[in-house]
Amino acid sequence: MTDLARRAGAAEPELPARQLTLLLDGGLASGVLDADPAVAEAARRTARALVDAAVS
Protein backbone atom coordinates (compact mmCIF):
# COMPACT_ATOMS: atom_id res chain seq x y z
CA MET A 1 0.00 0.00 0.00
CA THR A 2 2.82 2.39 0.77
CA ASP A 3 4.33 1.85 -2.66
CA LEU A 4 0.96 2.46 -4.32
CA ALA A 5 0.46 5.65 -2.30
CA ARG A 6 3.96 6.81 -3.22
CA ARG A 7 3.36 6.14 -6.94
CA ALA A 8 0.04 7.99 -6.74
CA GLY A 9 1.92 11.06 -5.53
CA ALA A 10 1.00 11.13 -1.85
CA ALA A 11 3.14 13.59 0.08
CA GLU A 12 3.22 11.27 3.11
CA PRO A 13 2.58 7.80 1.63
CA GLU A 14 2.72 5.96 4.96
CA LEU A 15 -0.42 7.71 6.25
CA PRO A 16 -2.81 6.88 3.40
CA ALA A 17 -1.32 3.39 3.22
CA ARG A 18 -2.18 2.83 6.87
CA GLN A 19 -5.62 4.41 6.46
CA LEU A 20 -6.48 2.30 3.42
CA THR A 21 -5.24 -0.86 5.12
CA LEU A 22 -7.46 -0.14 8.11
CA LEU A 23 -10.38 0.52 5.77
CA LEU A 24 -9.78 -2.76 3.96
CA ASP A 25 -9.52 -4.72 7.20
CA GLY A 26 -12.63 -3.09 8.62
CA GLY A 27 -14.57 -3.59 5.41
CA LEU A 28 -13.69 -7.26 5.29
CA ALA A 29 -14.63 -7.75 8.92
CA SER A 30 -17.89 -5.88 8.49
CA GLY A 31 -18.72 -7.85 5.38
CA VAL A 32 -18.24 -11.12 7.22
CA LEU A 33 -19.95 -10.09 10.44
CA ASP A 34 -22.82 -8.04 9.05
CA ALA A 35 -23.23 -9.42 5.51
CA ASP A 36 -24.40 -5.94 4.50
CA PRO A 37 -23.96 -5.26 0.77
CA ALA A 38 -23.85 -1.51 1.43
CA VAL A 39 -20.45 -1.93 3.10
CA ALA A 40 -18.66 -2.27 -0.24
CA GLU A 41 -20.05 1.02 -1.58
CA ALA A 42 -19.29 2.84 1.66
CA ALA A 43 -15.73 1.50 1.60
CA ARG A 44 -15.30 2.52 -2.04
CA ARG A 45 -16.43 6.08 -1.33
CA THR A 46 -14.26 6.31 1.75
CA ALA A 47 -11.22 5.01 -0.15
CA ARG A 48 -11.80 7.60 -2.86
CA ALA A 49 -11.96 10.38 -0.27
CA LEU A 50 -8.74 9.17 1.39
CA VAL A 51 -6.90 8.97 -1.94
CA ASP A 52 -8.16 12.38 -3.03
CA ALA A 53 -7.04 13.94 0.26
CA ALA A 54 -3.62 12.29 0.09
CA VAL A 55 -2.74 13.39 -3.43
CA SER A 56 -4.25 16.86 -3.56
N, C-alpha and C positions, 0 to 999 in steps of 0.2 A: 504494500500500500504506500509506503514511503516513496518508493521509486516512482510509482504512478503519480503521486502528488507532485514530486519534483519535476517530472516530465510535463505535467500539466501547467507548470509555472507557479506553483504555490511558493510564497515567500518563506514560509516556515513549514516545510512539508511534513514534519513529524506530527504537528497538531492535527491537520485534516486526516492524516493516516490513522491516528489514534481515534479520532471522532468517527470516521467511517467504519473502522473495525468494531467499535462499540455498537454502532448502528446495525451492522451486519449480525453481530452476536445477539443483540436484543431482538432483531427482527426474526431471526431463526428460532429463538426461544419462544417468542410470542406466537409464531406460526404453529409451533408444536403444541404449546400449552393451550392456546385459545382457538386455534383452527379458524381464525378470522381472515377471510380473503381481503379485507380492507387493509390489512397490515402491509402487504406488498406495495400498494399505492402510496401509503403514508411514508414508508421507508424510501421509496423512489423520490418523492417530493423533498423529503428531508435531505437525502443525499445530494440532490441538485442544489439545494440551498447551501449546504456545506461546501460543495465544490465552487459554487459561484462566489461565496464569501472568501474562500481561500485564494482564488486566482484574480480577484478584482482589485 
